[in-house]
Amino acid sequence: MSAFSGRVLGMYGTSERLLRLLSLLQARRDWPGRDLAERLEVDVRTIRRDVERLRALGYPVHATPGVAGGYRLGSGAALPPLLLDDDEAVAVAVGLRTAANGTVSGIEETSVRALAKLEQVLPTRLRGRVRAMDAALVRMPGGAPAIDAELLTVVAAACRDHERLRFTYGTRDGVVGERDVEPLSLVHTGWRWYLVAYDRDRADWRTFRLDRIDGLPVPGFRFTPREPPAADLAAYVSERISAAPYPHQVTLRVSTSAAELAARIPPSAGAVEPVDAATCRLRTGANDLTAIPCYLAQWDYDFVVEEAPPGLVERLARIAGRFTRAVAES
C-alpha cells in the first residue's frame, strides 16, 4: 500500500479490514457479498457499510442487488491507489523493465515513467529483489514483429469480457479476409503473440498471430464461452504452430531418443515421433530455406535427411564442405 492511501484511509478512521476488502476487490472482477464476508470473517451488513466507506473515498464499487448479488470495483475518473503485496510489486516492476526494452511497441516511454514512480516507493528489500532479477536477465535483440499495445489491450479485454471480435487478417499464404471470432485467450510463446479463438464462419477453433491482424479489431456482442479446445492452451498453440504448413518442410531421422530431442527443442519447432529407443523422427520446416542449415548446425546429434525441399541437400553439402576445408586449413 502506498503512503498516500494509508494517510487518506486513516483520516476516515478505517481499519485494516477495509484495506483487505479493497485488496480483494482489486484482485478479482466479481465478488459475491457472502464470499467477501467469509474472507473477512464479518457479516454481510458489515461488508455493505465498508463498501459505503470505500465509495466515500472515491472508489467506484458497483453493487448487484438480490440473493446472488455481489460487488465489483469499477473504473472511475482517476486511478485509485493500488494495493500490491511484495510478490505482485516485484512482478510489476520486472514487467515494466521488460516492456521498457521494447517487448510491446508504443509503450516503452510510458513504461519507463511508470517504473520510475514504482521504484520511488518500493521498500529497500524489494528494490534489491528487482535489481537482482534484472541483472540476471540477458536480453538478445529479437527479430519478432512488435505488437501495438492498443491492439494487445483490445484483444485482452475482449477475451476477459467474452465479446466477439471482427478484424482483417492475413494468412501465411498472403490471403487477406475478414474474421468474426469468439476470443478465448492470448498466448505468448516468448517470440510471438497468438490469439486462440472460435472462428464463427469456419465453425472451428483457430490460432491467429496478432502481428497479422490489420488495424484494431472491432468488439461486438457478448457470447457464452464454449468449451476450450484443450486444457493446456500453451501446448495447444505449440502443436498448431508446429503442424502449420511451412513453405519449406523437411523430415529428419535423428540419432537420439524422442524424449531427449523433445526436451531440447520447443514444441513449436516441429513434431517429434519415436522410431526406436535410440532414434526418432523430426518433421519441421521454415519460411526461409537458408534458415534450416543454421538451425540444424546447433545440434549435437547426427541426423539423416529423409525428405527435403529442392535445393536443401545441395545447400547442406556445400556448407559441410566449407566447414571441412576451414578445419583442414587451420
VOBA-1610 file (N, C-alpha, C; in pm, whole numbers, padded with zeros to 5 digits, always signed):
BEGIN
Met+00085-00120+00000Met+00000+00000+00000Met+00088+00124+00000Ser+00050+00224-00078Ser+00127+00347-00081Ser+00102+00428+00045Ala+00197+00518+00076Ala+00180+00605+00193Ala+00058+00694+00178Phe+00032+00735+00052Phe-00084+00822+00027Phe-00214+00755+00067Ser-00234+00630+00020Ser-00360+00562+00051Ser-00372+00537+00201Gly-00259+00509+00269Gly-00264+00487+00412Gly-00307+00611+00488Arg-00257+00730+00446Arg-00294+00855+00513Arg-00442+00886+00493Val-00488+00868+00366Val-00628+00901+00337Val-00722+00811+00415Leu-00694+00680+00414Leu-00782+00588+00486Leu-00778+00615+00636Gly-00662+00651+00687Gly-00651+00680+00829Gly-00732+00800+00871Met-00744+00899+00781Met-00822+01018+00811Met-00967+00983+00837Tyr-01017+00878+00773Tyr-01156+00841+00790Tyr-01174+00734+00898Gly-01068+00702+00971Gly-01080+00608+01080Gly-01107+00467+01034Thr-01071+00433+00915Thr-01095+00298+00864Thr-00993+00201+00920Ser-01026+00073+00914Ser-00944-00030+00977Ser-00867-00109+00875Glu-00788-00202+00928Glu-00712-00292+00842Glu-00808-00376+00757Arg-00927-00403+00811Arg-01024-00481+00734Arg-01064-00410+00606Leu-01073-00278+00609Leu-01111-00202+00490Leu-01003-00213+00383Leu-00879-00213+00425Leu-00769-00231+00330Leu-00772-00370+00269Arg-00803-00470+00349Arg-00813-00607+00297Arg-00928-00619+00199Leu-01040-00552+00228Leu-01155-00553+00137Leu-01117-00491+00003Leu-01047-00379+00005Leu-01005-00314-00118Leu-00911-00404-00198Ser-00823-00470-00129Ser-00729-00561-00197Ser-00803-00676-00265Leu-00906-00731-00199Leu-00985-00839-00259Leu-01059-00790-00383Leu-01118-00670-00374Leu-01192-00616-00488Leu-01101-00590-00608Gln-00976-00557-00582Gln-00881-00532-00690Gln-00828-00662-00750Ala-00840-00772-00677Ala-00781-00898-00722Ala-00873-00977-00813Arg-01005-00954-00805Arg-01100-01033-00884Arg-01209-00944-00936Arg-01266-00979-01052Arg-01365-00892-01117Arg-01495-00885-01039Asp-01549-00998-00999Asp-01678-01002-00929Asp-01665-01077-00797Trp-01731-01024-00693Trp-01729-01088-00561Trp-01871-01095-00506Pro-01925-01214-00481Pro-02050-01222-00405Pro-02029-01167-00265Gly-02132-01100-00212Gly-02118-01041-00079Gly-02086-01143+00028Arg-02145-01262+00019Arg-02120-01365+00121Arg-01974-01412+00117Asp-01916-01420-00004Asp-01776-01462-00014Asp-01684-01360+00052Leu-01712-01232+00030Leu-01632-01128+00094Leu-01646-01136+00247Ala-01769-01158+00292Ala-01792-01167+00436Ala-01715-01285+00497Glu-01715-01398+00427Glu-01641-01514+00479Glu-01491-01487+00481Arg-01440-01425+00375Arg-01297-01395+00370Arg-01254-01304+00484Leu-01338-01206+00514Leu-01302-01107+00616Leu-01357-01141+00754Glu-01431-01255+00762Glu-01484-01303+00890Glu-01575-01200+00956Val-01666-01144+00874Val-01766-01050+00924Val-01900-01088+00863Asp-02007-01014+00897Asp-02136-01042+00836Asp-02154-00955+00712Val-02259-00985+00636Val-02284-00915+00510Val-02314-00767+00532Arg-02381-00734+00644Arg-02411-00594+00670Arg-02283-00512+00690Thr-02182-00573+00752Thr-02054-00503+00770Thr-01988-00478+00634Ile-02000-00575+00544Ile-01945-00556+00410Ile-02013-00437+00342Arg-02146-00426+00357Arg-02218-00315+00295Arg-02171-00181+00351Arg-02149-00176+00482Arg-02100-00050+00542Arg-01960-00017+00493Asp-01874-00120+00483Asp-01736-00095+00437Asp-01735-00050+00291Val-01824-00105+00211Val-01833-00063+00071Val-01872+00085+00063Glu-01963+00128+00150Glu-02002+00269+00152Glu-01883+00357+00191Arg-01799+00309+00282Arg-01679+00386+00320Arg-01585+00399+00200Leu-01568+00291+00125Leu-01481+00296+00007Leu-01537+00394-00097Arg-01669+00395-00114Arg-01729+00489-00208Arg-01706+00633-00164Ala-01711+00656-00033Ala-01686+00791+00019Ala-01544+00835-00009Leu-01452+00739-00023Leu-01313+00771-00052Leu-01288+00785-00202Gly-01391+00763-00282Gly-01376+00781-00425Gly-01361+00653-00505Tyr-01371+00537-00440Tyr-01359+00410-00511Tyr-01496+00372-00571Pro-01505+00354-00703Pro-01634+00322-00766Pro-01670+00174-00750Val-01727+00137-00638Val-01767+00000-00613Val-01913-00017-00653His-01938-00104-00752His-02073-00127-00801His-02133-00248-00730Ala-02261-00241-00701Ala-02331-00349-00631Ala-02444-00403-00717Thr-02462-00535-00712Thr-02574-00601-00779Thr-02669-00652-00672Pro-02793-00609-00671Pro-02887-00650-00565Pro-02934-00794-00583Gly-02998-00847-00480Gly-03056-00980-00487Gly-02975-01083-00411Val-03031-01205-00407Val-02965-01314-00333Val-02829-01345-00392Ala-02820-01344-00526Ala-02693-01376-00594Ala-02612-01250-00622Gly-02647-01140-00556Gly-02579-01014-00582Gly-02438-01012-00530Gly-02365-00911-00572Gly-02226-00901-00530Gly-02172-00764-00558Tyr-02037-00755-00560Tyr-01970-00627-00573Tyr-01861-00636-00679Arg-01839-00523-00745Arg-01735-00513-00846Arg-01672-00375-00837Leu-01538-00372-00842Leu-01467-00245-00842Leu-01459-00196-00985Gly-01530-00085-01014Gly-01535-00033-01150Gly-01426+00069-01175Ser-01428+00122-01296Ser-01332+00226-01333Ser-01390+00362-01299Gly-01306+00451-01251Gly-01351+00584-01213Gly-01284+00691-01297Ala-01297+00815-01254Ala-01238+00926-01328Ala-01087+00931-01310Ala-01038+00876-01199Ala-00893+00875-01173Ala-00854+00737-01123Leu-00728+00702-01143Leu-00677+00573-01099Leu-00657+00575-00948Pro-00724+00487-00874Pro-00706+00487-00729Pro-00576+00419-00691Pro-00526+00442-00569Pro-00406+00372-00525Pro-00427+00220-00528Leu-00329+00148-00580Leu-00338+00003-00587Leu-00269-00059-00466Leu-00326-00168-00418Leu-00267-00240-00306Leu-00197-00364-00361Leu-00066-00366-00355Leu+00013-00477-00407Leu+00091-00542-00294Asp+00092-00677-00293Asp+00179-00743-00197Asp+00320-00746-00255Asp+00416-00801-00178Asp+00557-00795-00220Asp+00579-00862-00354Asp+00526-00983-00372Asp+00547-01056-00497Asp+00484-00983-00615Glu+00366-00925-00595Glu+00300-00852-00703Glu+00381-00729-00742Ala+00434-00657-00644Ala+00512-00536-00673Ala+00638-00571-00751Val+00705-00680-00714Val+00826-00722-00787Val+00790-00762-00929Ala+00679-00836-00945Ala+00637-00881-01078Ala+00606-00761-01168Val+00537-00659-01114Val+00504-00541-01192Val+00630-00466-01232Ala+00724-00452-01140Ala+00848-00380-01170Ala+00929-00450-01278Val+00941-00581-01268Val+01016-00656-01369Val+00945-00649-01504Gly+00812-00657-01502Gly+00737-00646-01626Gly+00754-00511-01693Leu+00757-00405-01613Leu+00777-00272-01669Leu+00916-00256-01728Arg+01016-00315-01661Arg+01152-00310-01716Arg+01159-00380-01851Thr+01091-00494-01860Thr+01090-00569-01986Thr+01019-00489-02095Ala+00904-00430-02059Ala+00829-00350-02157Ala+00909-00229-02202Ala+00988-00172-02112Ala+01070-00055-02147Ala+01175-00089-02251Asn+01208-00218-02262Asn+01306-00261-02361Asn+01243-00296-02495Gly+01114-00268-02512Gly+01053-00281-02643Gly+00983-00410-02671Thr+00938-00484-02568Thr+00864-00608-02592Thr+00735-00581-02667Val+00666-00474-02628Val+00544-00432-02695Val+00565-00290-02745Ser+00539-00268-02874Ser+00569-00137-02932Ser+00475-00030-02879Gly+00528+00091-02865Gly+00445+00204-02830Gly+00432+00234-02683Ile+00487+00146-02596Ile+00471+00170-02452Ile+00606+00182-02381Glu+00715+00191-02458Glu+00846+00196-02394Glu+00860+00317-02302Glu+00828+00438-02355Glu+00842+00559-02275Glu+00747+00559-02156Thr+00622+00515-02177Thr+00525+00508-02069Thr+00571+00411-01961Ser+00629+00299-02002Ser+00678+00201-01905Ser+00790+00259-01820Val+00877+00336-01881Val+00986+00398-01805Val+00931+00493-01699Arg+00830+00575-01736Arg+00771+00668-01639Arg+00704+00593-01525Ala+00628+00488-01558Ala+00559+00411-01454Ala+00660+00342-01364Leu+00769+00290-01423Leu+00871+00223-01345Leu+00938+00319-01247Ala+00964+00441-01291Ala+01026+00541-01203Ala+00938+00570-01083Lys+00806+00580-01105Lys+00715+00604-00993Lys+00711+00487-00897Leu+00708+00365-00952Leu+00700+00247-00867Leu+00826+00229-00784Glu+00942+00245-00848Glu+01068+00224-00775Glu+01090+00330-00667Gln+01027+00446-00684Gln+01041+00552-00584Gln+00979+00512-00451Val+00871+00431-00456Val+00802+00393-00333Val+00829+00249-00291Leu+00909+00175-00369Leu+00939+00037-00331Leu+01024+00034-00204Pro+00992-00054-00110Pro+01080-00071+00006Pro+01218-00121-00038Thr+01318-00095+00044Thr+01456-00131+00010Thr+01469-00280-00017Arg+01399-00363+00062Arg+01412-00508+00044Arg+01361-00553-00093Leu+01259-00482-00146Leu+01205-00519-00276Leu+01290-00464-00390Arg+01350-00348-00369Arg+01439-00294-00473Arg+01553-00391-00502Gly+01605-00450-00396Gly+01713-00547-00414Gly+01669-00666-00496Arg+01547-00715-00472Arg+01496-00830-00549Arg+01477-00794-00696Val+01423-00675-00722Val+01401-00632-00860Val+01534-00619-00933Arg+01631-00556-00871Arg+01761-00536-00936Arg+01833-00668-00959Ala+01817-00762-00863Ala+01881-00892-00880Ala+01822-00967-01000Met+01691-00963-01014Met+01627-01029-01128Met+01665-00963-01259Asp+01670-00830-01258Asp+01704-00759-01380Asp+01849-00786-01420Ala+01939-00794-01321Ala+02079-00820-01352Ala+02100-00959-01408Ala+02012-01052-01371Ala+02026-01190-01417Ala+01972-01210-01558Leu+01897-01112-01609Leu+01837-01125-01742Leu+01932-01074-01848Val+01954-01154-01950Val+02032-01114-02067Val+01937-01108-02185Arg+01920-00991-02241Arg+01823-00972-02349Arg+01895-00971-02483Met+01849-01058-02573Met+01903-01062-02708Met+01815-00980-02800Pro+01876-00912-02897Pro+01792-00841-02993Pro+01704-00939-03067Gly+01576-00913-03073Gly+01484-01007-03136Gly+01440-00964-03274Gly+01401-01063-03354Gly+01352-01034-03487Gly+01202-01049-03496Ala+01138-01079-03383Ala+00993-01097-03385Ala+00925-00962-03406Pro+00815-00960-03479Pro+00744-00833-03502Pro+00688-00778-03373Ala+00700-00646-03355Ala+00647-00580-03236Ala+00496-00568-03247Ile+00428-00580-03135Ile+00283-00573-03130Ile+00241-00440-03069Asp+00148-00374-03135Asp+00097-00247-03085Asp+00026-00269-02951Ala+00056-00184-02855Ala+00000-00200-02721Ala-00152-00189-02721Glu-00207-00101-02805Glu-00352-00084-02809Glu-00420-00209-02865Leu-00358-00271-02965Leu-00411-00396-03019Leu-00415-00503-02911Leu-00307-00515-02836Leu-00299-00614-02730Leu-00406-00589-02625Thr-00429-00464-02593Thr-00528-00428-02491Thr-00670-00460-02537Val-00702-00428-02663Val-00836-00454-02716Val-00866-00603-02716Val-00771-00683-02761Val-00791-00828-02768Val-00802-00888-02627Ala-00717-00844-02536Ala-00721-00897-02400Ala-00854-00863-02333Ala-00903-00742-02354Ala-01032-00703-02295Ala-01146-00787-02351Ala-01142-00817-02480Ala-01247-00899-02541Ala-01244-01041-02487Cys-01124-01093-02463Cys-01112-01226-02401Cys-01173-01225-02261Arg-01144-01122-02186Arg-01193-01112-02049Arg-01344-01096-02043Asp-01399-01012-02130Asp-01541-00978-02125Asp-01629-01065-02214His-01569-01164-02282His-01644-01254-02372His-01720-01175-02479Glu-01646-01090-02549Glu-01703-01011-02658Glu-01648-01058-02792Arg-01735-01074-02889Arg-01691-01114-03023Arg-01601-01005-03083Leu-01511-01048-03172Leu-01421-00956-03239Leu-01431-00976-03390Arg-01426-00865-03463Arg-01414-00867-03608Arg-01284-00797-03645Phe-01206-00858-03735Phe-01081-00797-03776Phe-01040-00849-03914Thr-00950-00774-03977Thr-00893-00813-04105Thr-00765-00890-04079Tyr-00755-01008-04140Tyr-00642-01097-04107Tyr-00576-01147-04235Gly-00443-01150-04234Gly-00366-01202-04345Gly-00304-01336-04309Thr-00329-01439-04388Thr-00276-01573-04360Thr-00129-01583-04403Arg-00069-01697-04374Arg+00069-01723-04412Arg+00086-01713-04564Asp-00019-01753-04637Asp-00013-01752-04783Asp-00045-01615-04844Gly-00068-01516-04758Gly-00096-01382-04809Gly-00242-01356-04841Val-00331-01448-04803Val-00474-01428-04828Val-00531-01340-04716Val-00595-01230-04754Val-00649-01134-04658Val-00801-01144-04657Gly-00859-01151-04538Gly-01003-01160-04527Gly-01052-01117-04391Glu-01184-01102-04379Glu-01246-01062-04253Glu-01273-01185-04167Arg-01249-01172-04039Arg-01275-01280-03945Arg-01371-01234-03837Asp-01463-01322-03802Asp-01559-01298-03694Asp-01538-01410-03592Val-01482-01375-03475Val-01439-01478-03381Val-01492-01453-03241Glu-01490-01561-03162Glu-01515-01554-03018Glu-01381-01577-02948Pro-01317-01472-02899Pro-01182-01486-02843Pro-01183-01561-02710Leu-01083-01646-02694Leu-01071-01723-02570Leu-00954-01675-02485Ser-00834-01670-02546Ser-00717-01638-02465Ser-00601-01594-02554Leu-00514-01512-02496Leu-00388-01476-02560Leu-00279-01570-02511Val-00189-01608-02601Val-00076-01694-02566Val+00050-01631-02622His+00151-01615-02537His+00280-01560-02581His+00384-01670-02576Thr+00447-01698-02687Thr+00544-01808-02694Thr+00683-01765-02652Gly+00700-01635-02617Gly+00833-01584-02593Gly+00891-01522-02718Trp+00821-01541-02828Trp+00865-01490-02958Trp+00754-01412-03026Arg+00632-01469-03024Arg+00518-01404-03088Arg+00394-01415-02999Trp+00297-01326-03028Trp+00168-01329-02961Trp+00066-01400-03049Tyr-00014-01488-02988Tyr-00119-01560-03059Tyr-00253-01543-02986Leu-00361-01543-03065Leu-00496-01542-03010Leu-00562-01675-03042Val-00611-01742-02939Val-00691-01863-02957Val-00837-01820-02957Ala-00908-01851-03064Ala-01046-01804-03077Ala-01127-01902-03160Tyr-01258-01899-03139Tyr-01350-01981-03219Tyr-01393-01899-03339Asp-01359-01948-03459Asp-01394-01880-03584Asp-01538-01915-03620Arg-01626-01818-03615Arg-01768-01844-03635Arg-01798-01884-03780Asp-01727-01828-03876Asp-01752-01861-04017Asp-01704-02001-04052Arg-01598-02046-03987Arg-01541-02178-04015Arg-01587-02283-03915Ala-01661-02240-03815Ala-01717-02331-03715Ala-01611-02421-03653Asp-01498-02360-03617Asp-01388-02436-03559Asp-01294-02342-03486Trp-01211-02399-03399Trp-01111-02321-03327Trp-00995-02287-03420Arg-00942-02167-03406Arg-00829-02121-03487Arg-00728-02049-03398Thr-00605-02045-03446Thr-00498-01972-03379Thr-00453-01859-03472Phe-00457-01735-03421Phe-00424-01618-03502Phe-00299-01548-03448Arg-00207-01518-03537Arg-00092-01436-03499Arg-00135-01290-03493Leu-00106-01224-03381Leu-00152-01086-03366Leu-00085-00992-03465Asp+00039-01020-03505Asp+00107-00930-03598Asp+00048-00939-03739Arg-00040-01034-03765Arg-00106-01044-03895Arg-00245-00981-03895Ile-00287-00924-03782Ile-00413-00852-03775Ile-00391-00709-03824Asp-00471-00666-03919Asp-00458-00532-03978Asp-00549-00435-03903Gly-00489-00337-03839Gly-00567-00239-03764Gly-00616-00294-03632Leu-00713-00224-03575Leu-00767-00266-03446Leu-00895-00348-03466Pro-00908-00460-03396Pro-01033-00537-03403Pro-01150-00456-03349Val-01270-00489-03397Val-01391-00420-03353Val-01469-00513-03261Pro-01485-00477-03133Pro-01564-00561-03042Pro-01711-00563-03082Gly-01776-00677-03054Gly-01917-00690-03088Gly-01999-00740-02971Phe-02100-00822-03002Phe-02190-00871-02899Phe-02118-00966-02804Arg-02170-00977-02683Arg-02116-01072-02588Arg-02163-01213-02623Phe-02087-01313-02581Phe-02120-01451-02614Phe-02099-01539-02492Thr-02160-01655-02495Thr-02140-01754-02389Thr-02016-01837-02424Pro-01915-01841-02338Pro-01790-01911-02371Pro-01815-02059-02401Arg-01745-02110-02501Arg-01751-02251-02537Arg-01647-02329-02457Glu-01658-02459-02463Glu-01557-02547-02403Glu-01425-02525-02476Pro-01316-02496-02405Pro-01187-02470-02471Pro-01142-02591-02553Pro-01063-02568-02657Pro-01016-02679-02741Pro-00916-02770-02671Ala-00858-02722-02562Ala-00761-02802-02487Ala-00749-02745-02347Ala-00710-02831-02252Ala-00690-02784-02114Ala-00565-02697-02104Asp-00462-02732-02179Asp-00336-02658-02179Asp-00328-02580-02310Leu-00362-02452-02305Leu-00365-02372-02427Leu-00226-02344-02482Ala-00126-02335-02394Ala+00010-02315-02443Ala+00056-02433-02527Ala+00028-02555-02479Ala+00063-02675-02556Ala-00019-02682-02684Tyr-00144-02639-02677Tyr-00231-02641-02795Tyr-00174-02550-02904Val-00133-02428-02866Val-00077-02335-02964Val+00054-02389-03020Ser+00138-02446-02934Ser+00265-02502-02981Ser+00242-02610-03084Glu+00143-02695-03059Glu+00113-02803-03153Glu+00062-02747-03285Arg-00025-02645-03278Arg-00078-02587-03401Arg+00031-02519-03482Ile+00125-02454-03413Ile+00233-02386-03483Ile+00323-02487-03553Ser+00359-02595-03482Ser+00449-02694-03539Ser+00384-02769-03655Ala+00250-02780-03653Ala+00180-02852-03759Ala+00145-02762-03877Ala+00172-02634-03865Ala+00138-02541-03973Ala+00221-02571-04097Pro+00163-02557-04214Pro+00234-02589-04338Pro+00338-02484-04374Tyr+00465-02507-04338Tyr+00572-02417-04377Tyr+00595-02428-04528Pro+00641-02323-04591Pro+00673-02331-04734Pro+00783-02435-04763His+00878-02448-04668His+00988-02543-04685His+00982-02643-04569Gln+00952-02768-04598Gln+00938-02870-04496Gln+01046-02976-04512Val+01092-03030-04399Val+01197-03131-04400Val+01167-03236-04294Thr+01199-03361-04326Thr+01185-03472-04231Thr+01323-03532-04207Leu+01360-03545-04081Leu+01492-03593-04043Leu+01480-03714-03953Arg+01573-03808-03968Arg+01586-03917-03872Arg+01707-03885-03785Val+01682-03864-03656Val+01783-03811-03564Val+01833-03921-03473Ser+01963-03923-03448Ser+02026-04028-03366Ser+02018-03995-03218Thr+01898-03988-03167Thr+01874-03974-03023Thr+01729-04014-02998Ser+01695-04033-02872Ser+01559-04074-02840Ser+01462-03957-02859Ala+01336-03991-02880Ala+01234-03887-02896Ala+01221-03802-02771Ala+01233-03866-02653Ala+01221-03792-02528Ala+01333-03690-02513Glu+01455-03729-02549Glu+01568-03637-02534Glu+01558-03520-02632Leu+01522-03548-02757Leu+01511-03440-02854Leu+01396-03345-02818Ala+01283-03401-02774Ala+01169-03317-02736Ala+01203-03226-02619Ala+01295-03271-02533Ala+01335-03188-02419Ala+01432-03077-02460Arg+01493-03088-02578Arg+01593-02992-02622Arg+01538-02886-02716Ile+01426-02912-02779Ile+01371-02816-02874Ile+01230-02777-02830Pro+01186-02656-02861Pro+01049-02615-02824Pro+00947-02690-02907Pro+00827-02713-02853Pro+00723-02783-02929Pro+00690-02715-03061Ser+00706-02582-03066Ser+00674-02510-03189Ser+00775-02534-03301Ala+00891-02596-03267Ala+00994-02619-03368Ala+00960-02734-03461Gly+00876-02826-03417Gly+00842-02938-03502Gly+00781-03051-03423Ala+00736-03154-03496Ala+00675-03272-03435Ala+00776-03385-03427Val+00795-03439-03305Val+00891-03547-03281Val+00815-03677-03259Glu+00859-03784-03324Glu+00798-03915-03303Glu+00908-04020-03292Pro+00892-04119-03204Pro+00997-04220-03186Pro+01003-04316-03304Val+01127-04362-03334Val+01149-04469-03431Val+01185-04596-03356Asp+01284-04585-03266Asp+01318-04691-03173Asp+01376-04625-03049Ala+01438-04704-02961Ala+01487-04650-02834Ala+01596-04545-02851Ala+01671-04551-02963Ala+01785-04461-02982Ala+01768-04368-03101Thr+01653-04371-03166Thr+01632-04291-03287Thr+01492-04232-03287Cys+01479-04114-03344Cys+01348-04051-03357Cys+01339-03980-03492Arg+01220-03935-03522Arg+01197-03864-03648Arg+01141-03725-03615Leu+01196-03625-03684Leu+01152-03487-03664Leu+01097-03432-03795Arg+00975-03380-03789Arg+00916-03311-03904Arg+00913-03162-03869Thr+00986-03084-03945Thr+00997-02943-03916Thr+00996-02865-04047Gly+01019-02736-04041Gly+01016-02655-04161Gly+01057-02513-04131Ala+01052-02430-04233Ala+01092-02290-04218Ala+01031-02209-04330Asn+01020-02080-04308Asn+00974-01989-04413Asn+01085-01957-04511Asp+01210-01967-04464Asp+01326-01936-04547Asp+01415-02059-04553Leu+01449-02106-04673Leu+01529-02226-04690Leu+01667-02211-04627Thr+01722-02090-04627Thr+01857-02069-04572Thr+01860-02084-04421Ala+01745-02078-04355Ala+01743-02087-04209Ala+01759-02230-04160Ile+01724-02329-04243Ile+01727-02469-04197Ile+01869-02516-04165Pro+01970-02495-04252Pro+02106-02538-04215Pro+02157-02472-04086Cys+02125-02345-04067Cys+02169-02275-03945Cys+02108-02340-03821Tyr+01982-02378-03834Tyr+01913-02441-03722Tyr+01972-02578-03690Leu+01997-02658-03793Leu+02049-02792-03773Leu+02193-02791-03722Ala+02268-02686-03755Ala+02408-02678-03713Ala+02423-02663-03562Gln+02316-02625-03492Gln+02323-02607-03348Gln+02311-02739-03272Trp+02275-02847-03339Trp+02250-02973-03271Trp+02380-03047-03239Asp+02370-03135-03138Asp+02482-03224-03105Asp+02453-03367-03150Tyr+02353-03383-03239Tyr+02313-03518-03281Tyr+02340-03536-03430Asp+02375-03658-03466Asp+02382-03693-03608Asp+02239-03709-03660Phe+02222-03684-03789Phe+02088-03698-03847Phe+02101-03735-03995Val+01992-03790-04046Val+01982-03826-04187Val+01861-03755-04245Val+01878-03692-04361Val+01768-03623-04427Val+01684-03727-04501Glu+01558-03742-04461Glu+01468-03837-04527Glu+01385-03769-04636Glu+01334-03652-04607Glu+01258-03574-04705Glu+01302-03429-04693Ala+01319-03364-04808Ala+01368-03226-04806Ala+01317-03151-04928Pro+01301-03020-04915Pro+01262-02939-05032Pro+01377-02931-05131Pro+01348-02902-05256Pro+01454-02892-05358Pro+01561-02791-05319Gly+01686-02832-05330Gly+01797-02743-05304Gly+01854-02753-05164Leu+01781-02813-05068Leu+01830-02817-04931Leu+01950-02911-04916Val+01943-03032-04974Val+02053-03127-04962Val+02180-03069-05022Glu+02169-03007-05138Glu+02287-02945-05201Glu+02343-02833-05114Arg+02253-02755-05052Arg+02299-02647-04965Arg+02372-02703-04842Leu+02319-02810-04784Leu+02386-02873-04670Leu+02523-02926-04709Ala+02533-02986-04830Ala+02661-03039-04876Ala+02764-02927-04894Arg+02721-02813-04948Arg+02815-02701-04967Arg+02863-02648-04833Ile+02772-02636-04737Ile+02811-02586-04606Ile+02904-02684-04536Ala+02874-02814-04546Ala+02960-02915-04486Ala+03100-02911-04546Gly+03110-02894-04679Gly+03241-02884-04743Gly+03316-02760-04700Arg+03245-02650-04683Arg+03308-02525-04639Arg+03369-02540-04500Phe+03294-02605-04408Phe+03345-02625-04273Phe+03461-02723-04272Thr+03454-02827-04356Thr+03562-02924-04361Thr+03691-02858-04409Arg+03683-02773-04510Arg+03801-02703-04558Arg+03855-02605-04454Ala+03763-02544-04379Ala+03809-02449-04277Ala+03890-02521-04169Val+03847-02640-04131Val+03919-02716-04029Val+04051-02767-04084Ala+04053-02812-04209Ala+04173-02868-04269Ala+04281-02763-04284Glu+04243-02640-04309Glu+04342-02534-04334Glu+04387-02463-04206Ser+04327-02499-04093Ser+04362-02429-03969Ser+04489-02486-03907
//
